[in-house]
């Protein structure tokens, strides 16, 4: 390292220490002698450097010179913490924890090797009037990720690793000794091991070889690795799962309410392997109906703080890619012990309701049970029973469907919002290549199950929320959903009006009512997906929290996730807490559970992003053989560099770049979700129908480029 660079690093560190002294002393005015004394600096040369730093920082308007030689910070809140949000041009914005604090702009040269998502400490410059806040990163507190997927590029003496992540602007230098057998052009996972202060590129090693580019397994595993989901379970966890006995003892059955003689069945997708939930049905002597919502008793098998429990918590959720499920629990549990398979005794945690003819709850009971499922139904089989009014358990299914209708009707009457977003599915050949695309339909059979699961989730949350009084409310894991921000809702209402839909935003109830009318009205129309996606985007995101807050989208005062512990860790926490409280336990530690909630919310988002990424890859793969073909699409998004178009026929989405539209110079009108030609004033607006040609497909980037077919 050169002496000059070394000196500049020392001055940078010393500058930081000097400014910290002002912060630590409540911004009391200080001269260079006082600053030196507080830093225990006594030698004349260093004191001279401190004096120079004070003068220099005053020139930069970081400090002000109150009187000759006396300095003070211009603005006390000079240092803040936040997360790096990297832009495409290599600059960044720092998003702070304070929602009222504006984002801070960081120029590329001031990033100091920070990467997208890193938590950093930022030195904020004094803001000139009317200018945006700017700053520089002075410390990386926590890296968001150290592992990346990408391609190995080999030369004789060294290798470089080119990450797939577009937000990772730096290639990783890999010494030959750290290649771990990786060959040129192979797809792999690399881990950053060092990043010297003066080095342009980080140094790393190849951690896993994923395989040849373009192969289905390679690409799906790459998506999982990119979002930080492990590709296998640790040996210890697999061993613990295998060691659990599948024998249910008489003592265990004696501790539980026995439902084995009551009609019980599961309803799931045809390709499901893990059955979380079952319904039991019985007509009571008084003419009412007893409906049991029976959920796999995962918490019976997973001991808190065991290797199995820690792994489940770390993953927090199962991940559903286009062609596979990466389970939260090893297969022995998820598809075996815990899965409510037919004709087997199974342990459950149940919510049992006595309902009258109008689906009003007369009685409710919560506790551990043992069940025996008489039949495993697929959604399609139940739909046939509902439509044809014949088949296995026809009376039970028709009555459950009638009760579900009443629950649903009441839910919407109370202000719940019905979002029926289209879900894209692929027909895959034996190599995983997509040979067809279709939209998954949601019929009465799906809604029947959904309504009874919603009922159990809501009533469990209500039950616990009533325990304890005032400040002594019991700590619990809730599923919360805030009401949308008024300006986001107003923008959506304005846009929907262009299609002739009115959204009344006077109150939460009125908003929900008019959104439901809109969703009903739009069903099956070409603009359905655009409007649904935009409506969802205007909503807040649902999260897990210990704070007792309502669920806006469902219009429930209290809501939780109780019904899917095989695939969601929050449900495991809910089971443990509910069982603890039913047995007279004291309120659990809120701070501890809030941390677990926060982690679960983050992992849920990662899983959703991974799922979206796998869909994008399959869409790109599907259209790769159709380059040059013309389709009709709907404009589904607009940005300053182009517009996204979703093909009506197959729901694949790609981009038309503005620079490729040759008849005019187009710019973004953000407020009206439109692209406008500057000379001819031609407008392309969100929701418009356009004709496109598939121009180019980049599988590595999961990008599809379209060109506009103009009249």
LOKEDO-109050 format. One record per residue (C-alpha): residue number from 0; x, y, z. Coordinates in steps of 0.25 Angstrom, whole numbers, plus 5000, padded with zeros to 4 digits. Example, Ala and Ser with C-alpha at 12.3 -4.5 7.8 and 13.67 -1.06 7.14 Angstrom:
2
0  5049  4982  5031
1  5055  4996  5029
//
This chain:
711
0  5000  5000  5000
1  5006  5014  4996
2  5009  5024  5008
3  5000  5034  5002
4  4988  5024  5002
5  4992  5020  5016
6  4992  5034  5021
7  4978  5037  5015
8  4972  5025  5022
9  4978  5030  5035
10  4972  5044  5033
11  4959  5038  5030
12  4959  5030  5042
13  4963  5042  5051
14  4953  5051  5044
15  4942  5041  5049
16  4948  5040  5063
17  4948  5056  5064
18  4933  5057  5059
19  4929  5046  5069
20  4935  5054  5080
21  4925  5066  5077
22  4914  5056  5076
23  4918  5049  5090
24  4919  5063  5097
25  4905  5068  5093
26  4911  5077  5082
27  4918  5086  5092
28  4927  5096  5085
29  4942  5091  5085
30  4955  5095  5081
31  4966  5086  5075
32  4973  5085  5089
33  4960  5081  5096
34  4958  5071  5084
35  4972  5065  5085
36  4971  5064  5101
37  4958  5056  5099
38  4965  5047  5089
39  4977  5045  5098
40  4986  5051  5087
41  4998  5059  5092
42  5008  5059  5081
43  5009  5073  5074
44  5009  5066  5060
45  4995  5059  5063
46  4989  5071  5069
47  4993  5079  5057
48  4986  5069  5048
49  4974  5070  5057
50  4974  5085  5056
51  4975  5083  5040
52  4963  5074  5041
53  4954  5084  5049
54  4957  5095  5038
55  4955  5085  5027
56  4941  5080  5032
57  4937  5095  5035
58  4940  5098  5020
59  4931  5086  5016
60  4920  5092  5025
61  4920  5080  5034
62  4926  5088  5046
63  4924  5103  5048
64  4934  5112  5054
65  4926  5120  5065
66  4938  5128  5069
67  4953  5127  5065
68  4957  5113  5068
69  4944  5108  5074
70  4936  5098  5066
71  4923  5092  5067
72  4915  5082  5058
73  4906  5089  5048
74  4895  5079  5050
75  4895  5069  5062
76  4889  5057  5055
77  4901  5055  5045
78  4902  5040  5046
79  4890  5031  5043
80  4888  5016  5041
81  4880  5010  5029
82  4880  4999  5018
83  4886  5001  5005
84  4877  5001  4993
85  4886  5001  4980
86  4881  5007  4967
87  4885  5002  4953
88  4895  5013  4951
89  4904  5009  4963
90  4899  5020  4973
91  4890  5017  4985
92  4880  5022  4994
93  4880  5019  5009
94  4867  5015  5014
95  4866  5018  5029
96  4858  5012  5040
97  4851  5025  5042
98  4839  5026  5033
99  4838  5041  5033
100  4853  5042  5030
101  4856  5044  5015
102  4865  5034  5008
103  4880  5039  5007
104  4887  5039  4993
105  4901  5032  4992
106  4909  5035  4980
107  4916  5022  4975
108  4930  5027  4980
109  4925  5029  4994
110  4919  5014  4995
111  4932  5009  5001
112  4929  4994  4996
113  4915  4994  5002
114  4906  4984  4995
115  4891  4984  4992
116  4883  4982  5005
117  4895  4984  5015
118  4893  4991  5028
119  4902  5003  5029
120  4906  5015  5036
121  4905  5028  5028
122  4911  5041  5030
123  4901  5051  5025
124  4906  5064  5019
125  4900  5078  5023
126  4888  5080  5014
127  4888  5092  5005
128  4874  5098  5004
129  4865  5091  4994
130  4875  5080  4991
131  4873  5065  4994
132  4881  5059  5006
133  4894  5053  5002
134  4905  5046  5010
135  4916  5035  5010
136  4916  5021  5016
137  4927  5021  5027
138  4924  5007  5033
139  4918  4994  5028
140  4910  4989  5041
141  4905  4976  5035
142  4906  4970  5021
143  4892  4966  5015
144  4898  4954  5008
145  4912  4948  5006
146  4908  4937  4996
147  4904  4939  4981
148  4900  4930  4970
149  4907  4932  4956
150  4917  4928  4946
151  4932  4924  4947
152  4941  4930  4937
153  4955  4923  4937
154  4968  4928  4932
155  4982  4922  4934
156  4986  4928  4947
157  4973  4932  4954
158  4958  4932  4952
159  4946  4942  4953
160  4932  4940  4957
161  4921  4947  4950
162  4909  4948  4959
163  4895  4947  4954
164  4890  4957  4964
165  4888  4970  4956
166  4890  4978  4968
167  4904  4972  4971
168  4912  4982  4963
169  4926  4975  4965
170  4931  4962  4960
171  4938  4953  4971
172  4952  4950  4969
173  4955  4935  4972
174  4969  4929  4974
175  4971  4916  4966
176  4973  4909  4980
177  4959  4913  4984
178  4952  4908  4971
179  4947  4895  4978
180  4947  4887  4965
181  4939  4898  4957
182  4942  4898  4942
183  4940  4910  4932
184  4926  4914  4929
185  4920  4905  4941
186  4909  4911  4950
187  4913  4911  4964
188  4911  4918  4978
189  4922  4927  4982
190  4925  4933  4996
191  4932  4946  4999
192  4944  4943  5008
193  4951  4957  5008
194  4950  4970  5002
195  4963  4979  5005
196  4960  4993  5007
197  4968  4998  4994
198  4963  4986  4985
199  4953  4988  4974
200  4948  4974  4975
201  4944  4965  4986
202  4952  4952  4988
203  4944  4939  4989
204  4944  4924  4988
205  4934  4914  4981
206  4925  4908  4991
207  4916  4899  4983
208  4916  4895  4968
209  4902  4896  4963
210  4904  4890  4949
211  4903  4894  4935
212  4896  4907  4931
213  4882  4905  4926
214  4879  4891  4932
215  4866  4891  4940
216  4872  4886  4953
217  4884  4896  4952
218  4875  4908  4950
219  4865  4904  4961
220  4876  4902  4971
221  4882  4915  4967
222  4869  4922  4970
223  4869  4916  4984
224  4883  4919  4987
225  4882  4933  4982
226  4871  4935  4993
227  4878  4928  5004
228  4870  4915  5004
229  4879  4903  5007
230  4879  4892  4997
231  4878  4881  5007
232  4876  4878  5022
233  4888  4876  5031
234  4891  4862  5034
235  4888  4864  5049
236  4874  4869  5046
237  4871  4858  5036
238  4876  4848  5047
239  4867  4854  5058
240  4855  4853  5048
241  4858  4839  5045
242  4859  4836  5060
243  4845  4840  5064
244  4836  4828  5066
245  4823  4827  5057
246  4816  4819  5068
247  4805  4827  5076
248  4804  4822  5090
249  4791  4819  5097
250  4796  4829  5108
251  4797  4840  5097
252  4783  4836  5092
253  4777  4837  5106
254  4782  4851  5107
255  4774  4855  5095
256  4760  4857  5090
257  4757  4845  5081
258  4751  4848  5067
259  4754  4835  5060
260  4740  4831  5059
261  4735  4844  5053
262  4734  4846  5038
263  4747  4853  5034
264  4754  4856  5021
265  4765  4865  5015
266  4764  4873  5002
267  4777  4877  4995
268  4783  4880  4981
269  4784  4867  4973
270  4800  4867  4974
271  4800  4871  4989
272  4809  4862  4998
273  4807  4869  5012
274  4793  4870  5017
275  4793  4880  5028
276  4778  4881  5031
277  4766  4872  5031
278  4751  4875  5033
279  4742  4866  5042
280  4727  4868  5041
281  4715  4863  5050
282  4701  4866  5052
283  4698  4869  5067
284  4685  4864  5074
285  4680  4879  5075
286  4681  4880  5059
287  4694  4888  5059
288  4706  4884  5052
289  4720  4881  5059
290  4731  4885  5049
291  4745  4881  5054
292  4757  4888  5047
293  4768  4878  5050
294  4783  4883  5048
295  4795  4874  5048
296  4801  4875  5062
297  4815  4878  5058
298  4819  4884  5071
299  4817  4870  5078
300  4829  4865  5069
301  4838  4877  5069
302  4845  4880  5083
303  4848  4895  5085
304  4863  4898  5083
305  4866  4885  5077
306  4874  4884  5064
307  4861  4881  5056
308  4854  4893  5063
309  4866  4902  5060
310  4866  4898  5045
311  4851  4900  5044
312  4852  4914  5050
313  4864  4918  5041
314  4856  4914  5028
315  4843  4919  5034
316  4835  4914  5022
317  4834  4904  5011
318  4838  4910  4997
319  4829  4907  4985
320  4836  4908  4972
321  4830  4904  4959
322  4834  4890  4959
323  4837  4886  4973
324  4835  4889  4988
325  4847  4892  4998
326  4840  4888  5011
327  4842  4895  5024
328  4843  4881  5031
329  4850  4868  5026
330  4841  4859  5018
331  4840  4849  5029
332  4832  4859  5036
333  4825  4868  5025
334  4821  4856  5016
335  4821  4845  5027
336  4818  4847  5042
337  4811  4860  5042
338  4804  4859  5029
339  4789  4855  5031
340  4789  4843  5021
341  4776  4835  5020
342  4773  4822  5027
343  4784  4826  5038
344  4783  4830  5053
345  4789  4845  5053
346  4791  4855  5064
347  4785  4868  5063
348  4783  4882  5069
349  4768  4885  5067
350  4758  4896  5066
351  4744  4891  5068
352  4732  4899  5065
353  4717  4897  5068
354  4710  4904  5056
355  4695  4907  5054
356  4688  4907  5041
357  4693  4921  5038
358  4708  4918  5041
359  4707  4926  5054
360  4716  4920  5065
361  4709  4914  5077
362  4721  4908  5084
363  4736  4906  5081
364  4747  4897  5087
365  4762  4897  5085
366  4771  4886  5089
367  4780  4873  5085
368  4772  4862  5077
369  4775  4849  5070
370  4768  4847  5057
371  4766  4837  5046
372  4764  4842  5032
373  4754  4834  5024
374  4757  4840  5010
375  4767  4848  5003
376  4760  4857  4993
377  4766  4866  4982
378  4760  4880  4980
379  4755  4875  4966
380  4748  4863  4973
381  4741  4872  4983
382  4737  4881  4972
383  4730  4870  4964
384  4722  4866  4977
385  4718  4880  4979
386  4714  4882  4964
387  4707  4868  4962
388  4702  4866  4976
389  4707  4852  4976
390  4719  4844  4981
391  4726  4840  4994
392  4722  4848  5006
393  4712  4856  4997
394  4703  4861  5009
395  4715  4865  5018
396  4722  4873  5006
397  4709  4880  5002
398  4706  4884  5016
399  4720  4889  5018
400  4719  4897  5005
401  4706  4903  5009
402  4712  4908  5023
403  4725  4913  5016
404  4716  4921  5007
405  4710  4928  5019
406  4723  4930  5026
407  4728  4936  5013
408  4716  4945  5011
409  4717  4951  5025
410  4732  4953  5023
411  4730  4962  5011
412  4718  4969  5017
413  4727  4973  5029
414  4737  4979  5019
415  4747  4968  5015
416  4753  4970  5001
417  4753  4959  4990
418  4766  4959  4982
419  4765  4948  4971
420  4779  4950  4965
421  4782  4940  4954
422  4792  4929  4957
423  4800  4924  4946
424  4804  4909  4945
425  4813  4902  4935
426  4811  4888  4929
427  4826  4883  4929
428  4832  4871  4922
429  4840  4861  4929
430  4853  4870  4928
431  4845  4881  4934
432  4844  4889  4921
433  4831  4897  4920
434  4822  4892  4909
435  4809  4899  4913
436  4804  4910  4922
437  4790  4911  4929
438  4783  4919  4939
439  4779  4912  4952
440  4764  4913  4955
441  4759  4916  4969
442  4745  4909  4970
443  4736  4906  4982
444  4744  4894  4987
445  4756  4903  4989
446  4748  4914  4995
447  4741  4904  5005
448  4754  4900  5011
449  4759  4914  5011
450  4747  4919  5019
451  4748  4909  5030
452  4763  4911  5031
453  4760  4926  5032
454  4750  4923  5043
455  4760  4915  5051
456  4771  4926  5049
457  4761  4937  5053
458  4755  4930  5065
459  4768  4925  5071
460  4774  4939  5070
461  4761  4945  5077
462  4762  4934  5088
463  4776  4938  5092
464  4774  4953  5091
465  4763  4951  5102
466  4772  4945  5111
467  4779  4954  5121
468  4774  4968  5124
469  4779  4982  5121
470  4794  4983  5121
471  4794  4968  5124
472  4790  4963  5110
473  4796  4950  5107
474  4808  4950  5097
475  4803  4944  5084
476  4807  4943  5069
477  4797  4951  5060
478  4796  4952  5045
479  4794  4967  5044
480  4790  4975  5031
481  4790  4991  5032
482  4780  4999  5024
483  4786  5005  5011
484  4792  5019  5011
485  4782  5029  5006
486  4790  5034  4995
487  4793  5020  4989
488  4778  5017  4990
489  4775  5031  4983
490  4785  5028  4972
491  4778  5014  4970
492  4764  5020  4970
493  4768  5030  4960
494  4774  5020  4951
495  4762  5010  4952
496  4753  5022  4948
497  4759  5022  4934
498  4753  5008  4932
499  4740  5013  4937
500  4741  5007  4951
501  4738  5015  4964
502  4745  5013  4977
503  4739  5020  4989
504  4750  5023  4999
505  4742  5031  5009
506  4744  5020  5020
507  4750  5006  5021
508  4737  4999  5020
509  4733  5008  5007
510  4747  5005  5001
511  4745  4990  5003
512  4731  4990  4998
513  4735  4997  4985
514  4747  4989  4983
515  4739  4976  4984
516  4729  4982  4974
517  4741  4985  4965
518  4748  4971  4967
519  4735  4964  4963
520  4732  4973  4951
521  4746  4972  4946
522  4746  4956  4947
523  4750  4950  4933
524  4752  4964  4926
525  4766  4967  4920
526  4769  4977  4930
527  4766  4968  4942
528  4781  4965  4945
529  4786  4979  4944
530  4775  4985  4953
531  4777  4974  4963
532  4792  4975  4963
533  4791  4990  4965
534  4780  4989  4976
535  4789  4979  4983
536  4801  4988  4982
537  4793  5000  4988
538  4791  4991  5000
539  4800  4990  5012
540  4808  4977  5013
541  4803  4967  5023
542  4813  4963  5034
543  4815  4955  5047
544  4815  4962  5060
545  4812  4961  5075
546  4805  4974  5074
547  4790  4972  5074
548  4786  4979  5061
549  4775  4976  5052
550  4775  4970  5038
551  4770  4980  5028
552  4769  4971  5016
553  4760  4961  5023
554  4753  4971  5032
555  4756  4963  5045
556  4760  4970  5058
557  4769  4959  5061
558  4775  4949  5052
559  4787  4938  5053
560  4793  4927  5045
561  4789  4914  5052
562  4786  4904  5040
563  4799  4901  5033
564  4810  4897  5043
565  4816  4887  5033
566  4820  4899  5024
567  4820  4911  5033
568  4828  4914  5046
569  4819  4924  5051
570  4808  4914  5052
571  4817  4905  5060
572  4819  4917  5070
573  4804  4919  5070
574  4802  4904  5074
575  4812  4905  5085
576  4807  4918  5091
577  4792  4914  5090
578  4795  4900  5097
579  4803  4907  5108
580  4792  4917  5111
581  4781  4906  5110
582  4789  4899  5121
583  4789  4912  5130
584  4803  4917  5126
585  4808  4931  5128
586  4810  4941  5117
587  4822  4938  5108
588  4833  4948  5106
589  4828  4958  5095
590  4842  4963  5091
591  4847  4949  5088
592  4834  4946  5080
593  4835  4959  5073
594  4849  4956  5068
595  4844  4942  5063
596  4832  4949  5056
597  4841  4959  5049
598  4850  4948  5044
599  4838  4940  5039
600  4833  4952  5031
601  4846  4954  5025
602  4847  4939  5021
603  4833  4939  5015
604  4837  4951  5006
605  4849  4944  5001
606  4841  4931  4998
607  4831  4939  4990
608  4843  4946  4983
609  4849  4932  4980
610  4835  4927  4975
611  4834  4939  4966
612  4848  4937  4961
613  4845  4923  4957
614  4832  4927  4950
615  4840  4938  4942
616  4851  4927  4938
617  4840  4918  4933
618  4833  4929  4925
619  4846  4932  4919
620  4849  4918  4916
621  4835  4916  4910
622  4836  4928  4900
623  4851  4925  4896
624  4845  4916  4885
625  4835  4927  4881
626  4845  4938  4877
627  4839  4946  4865
628  4825  4942  4868
629  4814  4952  4870
630  4804  4953  4882
631  4794  4962  4888
632  4797  4967  4902
633  4793  4977  4912
634  4802  4988  4918
635  4805  4984  4932
636  4815  4994  4937
637  4822  5006  4932
638  4836  5012  4936
639  4845  5023  4931
640  4853  5013  4922
641  4841  5004  4917
642  4828  4998  4918
643  4824  4984  4923
644  4814  4976  4915
645  4807  4963  4919
646  4803  4954  4908
647  4788  4951  4909
648  4789  4937  4904
649  4800  4931  4913
650  4802  4942  4924
651  4817  4943  4921
652  4822  4957  4924
653  4833  4965  4916
654  4838  4979  4914
655  4838  4988  4902
656  4849  4998  4903
657  4846  5012  4900
658  4859  5014  4892
659  4853  5003  4883
660  4840  5010  4880
661  4845  5018  4867
662  4833  5027  4863
663  4835  5037  4874
664  4843  5041  4887
665  4835  5035  4899
666  4835  5039  4913
667  4829  5034  4926
668  4816  5041  4932
669  4817  5035  4946
670  4805  5041  4951
671  4796  5035  4940
672  4803  5022  4939
673  4806  5025  4924
674  4817  5027  4913
675  4815  5039  4905
676  4821  5043  4891
677  4827  5057  4892
678  4823  5061  4877
679  4811  5053  4873
680  4806  5052  4888
681  4802  5037  4886
682  4799  5031  4899
683  4802  5017  4904
684  4795  5015  4917
685  4795  5004  4928
686  4784  4994  4924
687  4784  4997  4909
688  4784  4986  4899
689  4796  4985  4890
690  4802  4976  4879
691  4816  4971  4882
692  4827  4963  4876
693  4836  4954  4884
694  4850  4960  4881
695  4860  4954  4891
696  4860  4945  4903
697  4872  4945  4913
698  4870  4932  4922
699  4882  4936  4931
700  4875  4949  4934
701  4861  4944  4933
702  4858  4955  4924
703  4848  4955  4912
704  4849  4967  4902
705  4838  4970  4893
706  4837  4980  4881
707  4824  4988  4879
708  4817  4984  4866
709  4811  4998  4862
710  4800  5001  4852
//
